[in-house]
Amino acid sequence: MPAYGFAHLRSRRHHADIIEYLERIQATLDPFEGRFVIHGPPAEVVEGSWPGSMVLIEFPGLAEARAWYNSPAYQDILRLRTDHVEGDLLLIEGVGPDYDPTERAAKLRAEAGRSGV
C-alpha cells in the first residue's frame, strides 16, 4: 500500500538554507524509493481557504516513509527547512487500487446504527 509524506507549508522565507535543502533532499529520498508527486505550485482553491502551498511525496509503504523521515541523512538537513518554513508534515498510508468508498460508507452506516446515531 503506498504511503505519503504530506506537507502543508504556510509561510516561507527564501533563504540559502532552503536552496541547500532542495539540493540535498532527493538523495535522502532515493534509498526509500520516495518521489515528489506535488511540490508547491499554487493550488486552485475551490472550497474553503488554503494559505500556503503543499508538498506530496510518495513512498512504497508507511515503513519506508517512516524510515526516510528518521534517517540520519534526512535528519541532517531537516533544520535547513524548519528554521525557515512554517508548516506541518504528516506521514499517512494511502488506499489501494481496489478502494471503494461505498464499503466505507456501509461500515459507517452499520456503526451509526449500533450506536443509535
Secondary structure, DSSP 8 states (H G I E B T S, - for coil): --EEEEEEEEEE---HHHHHHHHHHHHHHGGGT-EEEEES------SS---SEEEEEEESSHHHHHHHHHSHHHHHHHHHHHTTEEEEEEEEE---TT--HHHHHHHHHHHHHHHT-
